[in-house]
Amino acid sequence: MGQLSIKCKEGVSKGTKESKPTIVIRNDVGKVLLNALLYPGIKTNMQKNAVVAIFHTTADGDNNDAVVARTFLMRTKTQEDRDKLAAVVQEYAPAG
């Protein structure tokens, strides 16, 4: 099940670079699975009940400064939920 939220800075309109939109996904227990900024021109691919997107996250290991592009599959229960998720990600992503 898990929990997904997209957060922006207060007082700044969504869809702008200044809003710094961040997507956070947690599992049932509350462990953070994804914590990444939405970036301009983010591409989302839709599968049956899932949205696939590339996010830039910190690399595993000792070097915390390294950023790595990783593909994430965000599964939903229905295709309607999938469409809503893809629309919200595009809505909050900063305009290029």
C-alpha positions as CSV (number, residue, x, y, z in Angstrom):
1,M,0.0,0.0,0.0
2,G,2.4,2.8,1.1
3,Q,2.1,6.5,0.9
4,L,3.0,9.0,-1.8
5,S,3.1,12.8,-1.3
6,I,4.3,15.7,-3.4
7,K,5.4,18.7,-1.4
8,C,6.2,22.3,-2.5
9,K,7.4,25.4,-0.8
10,E,4.7,27.4,0.8
11,G,3.6,30.7,-0.8
12,V,5.0,29.7,-4.2
13,S,2.8,28.5,-7.1
14,K,3.2,24.9,-8.1
15,G,4.8,24.1,-11.4
16,T,7.6,26.7,-10.9
17,K,11.3,26.0,-10.2
18,E,11.1,28.1,-7.0
19,S,8.5,25.8,-5.6
20,K,11.1,22.9,-5.5
21,P,8.5,20.1,-5.8
22,T,9.6,17.0,-3.9
23,I,8.1,13.5,-4.3
24,V,8.2,11.3,-1.2
25,I,7.2,7.6,-1.3
26,R,7.0,5.6,1.9
27,N,6.2,1.9,2.5
28,D,3.6,0.6,5.0
29,V,6.0,0.9,7.9
30,G,7.0,4.5,7.0
31,K,10.5,3.8,5.6
32,V,11.3,6.3,2.8
33,L,11.6,4.5,-0.6
34,L,12.0,7.7,-2.7
35,N,12.8,11.3,-1.8
36,A,13.6,13.2,-5.0
37,L,13.0,16.6,-6.6
38,L,10.7,16.8,-9.6
39,Y,12.6,18.4,-12.5
40,P,11.6,20.3,-15.7
41,G,10.8,18.0,-18.6
42,I,10.3,14.8,-16.5
43,K,9.0,12.0,-18.7
44,T,6.5,9.5,-17.4
45,N,5.7,6.3,-19.2
46,M,2.5,4.4,-18.4
47,Q,2.2,0.7,-18.0
48,K,-0.9,-1.3,-17.1
49,N,-1.3,-0.1,-13.5
50,A,2.0,1.8,-13.0
51,V,3.9,4.9,-13.9
52,V,7.6,4.7,-14.7
53,A,9.8,7.8,-14.3
54,I,13.5,8.6,-13.9
55,F,14.5,10.4,-10.7
56,H,17.9,11.6,-9.6
57,T,18.9,10.3,-6.2
58,T,22.0,10.1,-4.1
59,A,24.3,7.2,-4.9
60,D,24.7,4.2,-2.5
61,G,27.9,3.9,-0.6
62,D,30.4,6.4,1.0
63,N,30.2,9.2,-1.5
64,N,27.0,11.1,-0.5
65,D,27.7,13.9,-3.1
66,A,27.2,11.6,-6.1
67,V,23.9,11.8,-7.9
68,V,22.6,8.8,-9.9
69,A,19.7,8.6,-12.3
70,R,17.4,5.7,-11.4
71,T,14.2,4.4,-12.9
72,F,11.3,4.0,-10.5
73,L,8.1,2.0,-11.1
74,M,5.2,3.5,-9.1
75,R,2.4,0.9,-9.0
76,T,-1.3,1.8,-8.4
77,K,-4.4,-0.3,-7.9
78,T,-6.3,0.9,-11.0
79,Q,-5.6,2.5,-14.3
80,E,-7.7,5.5,-13.2
81,D,-5.3,6.0,-10.2
82,R,-2.3,5.6,-12.6
83,D,-3.7,8.4,-14.8
84,K,-4.2,10.7,-11.8
85,L,-0.7,10.1,-10.6
86,A,0.9,10.8,-14.0
87,A,-1.2,14.0,-14.3
88,V,-0.2,15.2,-10.8
89,V,3.5,14.6,-11.4
90,Q,3.3,16.6,-14.7
91,E,1.3,19.3,-12.9
92,Y,3.8,19.8,-10.1
93,A,7.0,19.5,-12.3
94,P,8.5,22.9,-13.1
95,A,8.1,24.2,-16.6
96,G,11.2,23.9,-18.7
